């Protein structure tokens, strides 16, 4: 049996066909997008720019866990049932 050819995911096509549930936002440099403990209720797509995702210890030390750029998705924990954010994100 021949394997079905997998079509590439086209983000532009996907976003243009979304009917509701989509918001375009612009963030300034170093502006927080979400913080630890915030409700995990959205997935983000970066059209342009960069985003740093970090965790902060109880002592206030920050550890960067991811750096995202144009074309990346982040905050996808809500898709797996995560109810609150466990890391913070800043542009």
SULPEPE-V135497 format. One record per residue. N is the residue number from 0. RES is the residue in one small letter. D_CENTER is the distance of its C-alpha to the mean C-alpha in whole Angstrom. Layout:
N:RES:D_CENTER, N:RES:D_CENTER
This chain:
0:x:38, 1:x:36, 2:x:32, 3:x:30, 4:x:28, 5:x:24, 6:x:23, 7:x:20, 8:x:17, 9:x:17, 10:x:14, 11:x:16, 12:x:18, 13:x:16, 14:x:15, 15:x:18, 16:x:19, 17:x:17, 18:x:20, 19:x:18, 20:x:15, 21:x:13, 22:x:13, 23:x:13, 24:x:13, 25:x:14, 26:x:13, 27:x:16, 28:x:16, 29:x:16, 30:x:15, 31:x:13, 32:x:9, 33:x:10, 34:x:12, 35:x:14, 36:x:15, 37:x:14, 38:x:13, 39:x:11, 40:x:11, 41:x:8, 42:x:5, 43:x:4, 44:x:6, 45:x:8, 46:x:11, 47:x:13, 48:x:13, 49:x:11, 50:x:9, 51:x:10, 52:x:9, 53:x:12, 54:x:15, 55:x:18, 56:x:21, 57:x:24, 58:x:26, 59:x:23, 60:x:22, 61:x:19, 62:x:17, 63:x:15, 64:x:13, 65:x:11, 66:x:11, 67:x:8, 68:x:10, 69:x:11, 70:x:10, 71:x:7, 72:x:4, 73:x:2, 74:x:4, 75:x:6, 76:x:9, 77:x:10, 78:x:11, 79:x:13, 80:x:15, 81:x:13, 82:x:15, 83:x:14, 84:x:11, 85:x:13, 86:x:11, 87:x:11, 88:x:9, 89:x:11, 90:x:11
